[in-house]
Amino acid sequence: MLAAEAAAEDALVRFDLETRSRLSEGVKRLSQGGVEAILLDLSLPDGQGLRSVAAVREQAPHVPIVVLTGRAGELLVERDPSGNDIAAGLRELKPSARGDNLVLTLDSAMQYETERALSDAIVSSKAKGGMAVVSDPPTTCQLESR
């Protein structure tokens, strides 16, 4: 809905916005063609995190994808053996996490060096744009070929 709100604020922006509530429905729609950009929510009910990106990319390999993240809230309630809520039972609220903000996880020096190296690479290769991925090697898994 953020895209729809942005369009309402700027009368010069013209586009059709289609939504699907399940990844499978979105992938099916992509198979029909005519999609110019994808806003992908990683928390769709039948999605599997980054595997959702792979499924969409397989169906629409040349369409730009903007990934939205967030987490739905949860209320855990203690129930009796019949499945009824226990009025004085334990309740735990896990609040939702907004996905409409960007939090940088790099320190400022690392961010600066990454942007500088990316900018240099774009200029030297005369590319239209670029992307940088920074990972923490101890948390990266390695695949071994057999």
N, C-alpha and C positions, 0 to 999 in steps of 0.2 A: 504494500500500500504506500510505501514511501515514494515510489516512482509516480504513482497517481497523484500524490500530494504535490510533488515537485512540478508536475505538468500543470496542475491547477494554478500554481503560482506564476508560471511563465506561459503566456498565451502563444508564444512562438514555438513551443515544444508541441509536436503533434506525433502521436503514436497510438497504436492499439495495444492494450495490455490484457493478456490472457493469463488466467491463473488455473492451477491444478492443485488439488489437495494431496495427491499421492505421486510419488516418483514414477510409478508405472504409467500413470495417466499422462504425465509430462513427456516421458520417453515416447509413448504412442503418438502424442501430438507432434513431436519433433520429426517423426517418420513421415509426416505429411508435407514437410518443408515449409518455406516461407517465414522462418523465424530468423530474426536478425541479431538478437541478443537474448541471453538466458540469465535470469536471476534465480539462483539455485539455493534453496534452504536445506541445509544439511540435517535438519531435524524432522524431515518428513516421516510419516509413520512407517512407510515401507522402505525408507532409505537406510543406508549403512555408512554414514559418515563419508569419508573420502571415496568409498566405492561408488557412491552416488555420482561423483564427478566423473569417474571412469565410465559409468553407464551412459551418462549424458554425452560425454566426449565421443564415445563409440557411435552413438546415433547421429551426432551433429559435430563432426570433427573440426569444421572451420568456423563455427559460431562462437563468438566470445561469451565466456561464462563469468558472471559475478557471483561469488559465493557468499551467502548470508549465513551467519551462525547465531546461535543463541541456545537457550535450554528452557524447556517448559518447566513450570513449577510443579511441585508434588506435595500432596498431603498424605502422610502415612498415618493410618488409624488402626488402633488395636481392635480386633474383632473376636467374637466368641466362636466356638466350633461350628455354629450354624451359619456363620458369615455375617452376623449382625454387629453393628458398631457397639462398643461398650461405652456407655455414656461417660463414665469416670475413667475410662482407659487412657492409655498413652496416645498422644498425638504429636507428630513431628512435621513441621512445615519446612520444606526445602524450597526456598524462593526461586522464582524464575531468574534467568540471567539474560539481560538484554543483548541483542546481537547487532544493534545499530550503531555501535561505536567501535573505534579502532584503538587498540591498546598496543603500543610498540613494546616488544619484549627485548629489543636490543638496547644496549646502553648507547648514549649519544655518540661516543667515539666510533663504535662499531657501525652505527647507522651512517655516520658521515663517510667513513671509509667505503662502505658498501655502495652508497650512492655515487661517490666519486669514481670508483672502479667501474660501476655500471655505465655512468655517463661517458667515461673514457672509451669503453668498449663500443658503445653505440656510435660515438663520433668516428672512431677509427675504422669501424666496419661499415659505416654509412647506413646503418639500420634505421628503421622508422621508430623503433622502440626496443625495450628490453625488459627482462625480469631477472631478479636476483633471488636466490634461495640461500638462506643462512641456516645451517643446522649445527647442533651440538653433537660432535662425533661420538661421545660416549653413549648417546641415546639413539643413535642411528644403527639400525640392524644391517648386516651385510649378508648377501646371498652368496652361497658358494656353489660353483658349478661342479657337477659330478661327471 
